[in-house]
Amino acid sequence: MPPPNAGALSHLQYSIAVPPGASQLRIDLNGNQDVDLYARFGQRVFIQGFHPESDYISASKSGSETITITPSSSPPLRAGTYFIAVANFGPGDAAYTVTATVIGGANGRAAAIFNVRSHLEGDALDLHYAAIDLDGDFVRGDVSILDESGRAVGPSSSFAINSGNSTRIESQISIGGMSAIPTALRASLILTDRDGNRSPEATVDFSRPEAGGLTVSGATFDGSRLTIRTSGVAENLVEINGRVVAPPQGIKVKGSGSKLMIKGDATRLGLQRGANRIRVKNANGWSNILIFTN
């Protein structure tokens, strides 16, 4: 349900892979009240300055919208993944259906990714995944690092896959340089086969606490001391922007462990201007990621 006299963009978005040689992508939206339709190539639709950032839009006062993309559209139809978003303009909750249809394009069947797991340690993010391609012709994978809104942060990376015509693969990839993109919270993976068919996007959220890990709820910094609020007793291990900063700095635990205080200036603690990634570790593993703005 949107607020009065406004719209609400759904957090749930959809994606469809368009193969090389496709002649048309048609997206139809049918709802029970005023809903609008947005589409974007290569990344999710997100709010920028109170307006959805998208490549295509169909907006009217009705509950029926259609976007048709062809090679002569602006921008033209391209091979790759298109993301689809729906905005609800009320007055209440909306019920709707979205249908996306591709005409033409490469032959074959796209891969399906499942069981994606992530592990962030310091500067490196490891992704473990399994996938099935009934044609057995995996050739490439593409990874994008995303922020909380689903917007890509930092460059995407590609890697070759040599599956030997296997229809099922299980593999791991490692992405470095994570300390340079502290707002990164998620990763998306897409696999492409020999014919250019792209799998649906698989997204994993690595910002959540590990099993038994704490929840970090907030932080403050007064120039000489960093205070971190947690949900329970923490061990003496704090990570800022991929680097463990305590020890050697000492930690004072207050409030039965719910508040950690670390002395030091910004340089000593590894805090930078703008966004910072903060985690706390206990005996069970890392906490969630807190994005702290200094």
N, C-alpha and C positions, 0 to 999 in steps of 0.2 A: 504493500500500500504506500503510495507516495504522500509526501506532505501536502497540505492544501495549496492549490494554485501552482503546483510544481510537478515535475516528473521524477521517476526513480529508475536508474539504470540497473538492471539485474546483475548481481555478481556472477550468476551462472551464465556462461557463454558457451558457444558451440563452435566446432571447427569442421571443415570439409576439405579434403585434398583434391586439387584440380590437376590432372595429369597433363603432360605436354601434348599439344595438338588439340586440346579441348576447344570447342567452338562457342560454348555458352555455359554460364553458371546462373541459374535462376533460383532465387530465394523467396519463398512465400511465407507470410505471417498472417495468421487468422486468430483473432482474439475476441473476447466477449465485451470489450470496451476499447477506449482510445489507447492503442499501443503503437509504438514506432519501431522501425527496423533499421539496424546499422550493420555494415560489413566493412572489414578491413583486411588487407593482405599482410601476411607475415607476422602480425602481432595482435594482441587483444585490443578491443575498443576500451578506452579509458577516458575519464573526465579530465578536461583541461580547461581551466577558467570557466567552470560551470557548464561547459558544453562537451558532449561526447566527441572524442577525436576519432574520426573514421574516414574511410575512402568513399563510402557510398551511404546514402541515407534515403529512406522512404518514410515520409512523415505527413500525416493528415489527421483529421479529427475522427477518422473511422477506426475500426478494428481490423482492417484488411490492408496489408502493405506488400509490395513486391519490389525486389531489386533484381534487375537483369544485367549481367555483365558479359560483354562480348569483346573480341579483339578490337572493335572500333569504339569501345567505351572510353571514358576518361576518368581515371587511368584505365588502360586496356587490360583485358583478361590475361593472367599470367599463370604458369604452372607453379604450384605451391599450395600452401595452406591458407584458407580464408577463415577469418573469425567472424562470428555472427553474434550480435547482442540485441536485446529487446529492452525498450524503455516503457514503463507503465505510467500513464498520465491520469489514471484513476477514473472514477473517484475512490474505488476500493481495490482489493486484491484482483489481479487479472489472471484469467485462464486463457491459454493460447497454445497453438501448435506452430512449429516451424518446419518447413520442408525445403531442403536444398537439393537441387538436381543438376548434374553435370551432363552435358551432351558432348559426345566425341571424346577423343583423347587416346592415350596409349592403352595397349592391351595389358592383360595380366591382373593380378590381385595384389593389393597393398598389404604390407605387413601389419601385424597387430602387436603392440607392446603391452606387457603386463608385468606385475611384480617388480616395480621400480623401487629401489631403496637408496638412501643417500647417507653419507657420513662426512661431516665437515670437521676437519682437524687442522687448526692453524690456518695456513694459507691455501690448503688444498681441499677440494670437494670431490669425493669419490661417488660415482653413480654405479650401482649394480642393477642390471636389468635382464629380462628374458623377453624373447619375441618369437613369433611364428610367422612365416611366410610360406604359404602352400606352394608357391612357385620356386622356392629355394634360391632366390636371386638377390639377396641383400648386397648392396654395394656401398652405402654411405649412411652415416648418422650425423645429425645436426643438433647441437646443444645450445640453448639460450639461457642466460641467467636473468631472472626477473625480480622486480621489487614487489612490494605488498599489493600494488594495484595491477600486477601482471605486465607491467611495462618492462621492456628489455633494458638492462643496465650493463654496460660493458659490451665488448665485441662477442659475437657468437662464434662457435668453433665447430669445425667439421672433422670427421675421422672416417677412414676407409674401413670397410668390413670385408673380410675374406672368409666366407662361411663354407666354402667348398660344396656348394649346392645343398647344404643342410636346410631343412625346413624349420628347424628350431635352433635358436642360439641362446646362450647365457654368457654374459660378458660384463666387464667393468671398464669404466673410463675415469680418468682423473683430470680435473680442471684446476689449474694453478692461478695464482694472482687474486685470490678471493679477498685478501686484506685490502686491496685497492678499491673494492666495491662494497663498502660496509652496508649499503642499503639492500644488498642481495638477500633474498629470503626463499626463493624458489628456483627450480630449474625445469626446463622443458626439453623433451627429447623427441625427435622425429626421425624415422628411418626411411630411406629411399631405396627402391629396387632398380634393377637394370633398365626397366622400361620407363623410369621416372615416376612411378607410382609412389606416393608418400603416405606413410602411416598416419593415423590420427595422432595428434599431439598427446604425449604422456607427461604430466606435470607432477613433481614431487616437492613437498614443502619441508625444507631442512631447518626451518626456524623453530620447530617445536622441541620441547624437552625430550631427552632420551628417557627410556623407561626408568622410573624412579628418580629422575632428575628434578631439580627445583624449578619453580616459576619465578622469574625476575619480573617485578611489577613496575619498577621505576628507578631513577637515579638522579642525583643532583651533584653539582661540582661548584665549589666556592673559590676556586683558584689555587687552593692548597690541600684540599681534601675531597675525595670522591666518596659519596655515600650511595650504597646500592640496597634497595629493598627487595627481599626475597620471601618466599612462602614458608621457609623452614631453615633448619640448621645447615650451614654450608661448610664445606671443607675449605682449606686455605689455598684455593686455586681460582684466580680470576683472569679472564682473557679479555683483552681489549684490542680490537682490530687484528685478530689472529695471533696476538702475542701474549703469552702469560706474563703478567706484571706483578703478581704477588703469589708466592715469594719472588724476588727478594724483599720487596716492600712488605712491611707487616700489616696484618689485618686485625682490626678490633671488631669483635662481634658483640652486638648489643641487641636488646629486645628479644632475648631467648633465641638468638640466631636469625631473626628476621631482618636485621639491619647490619650491613657490613660497611666499615669505614676504613679507607685506605688513604694514608697521607702521601702527598707528592704533588708537584706542579704538573701542568699538562704535558710537558716534554718527558718527564720522568714516568708518567703513567701511560704514555703513548696515545694521549687524546689529541685529536686534530680538530681544526675548525670545521663546523658542519656536522655531518652524520658520523657516528661511531658505533661499532658493533661490540656489544658487551655480553659475555656469558660467564656463568659461575658453575663450578664443578663440585659435586659431592661424591660420595663413595659409589653411587650408582651410575654416574655419567654427567653429561653436560645439561645445563638448564636450557630453556628457550633462549632465543636471541632477542635482546632489547636494542632497538635503534635509539641511541641517545644523541641529541643535538647539543653540541657545545657552543 
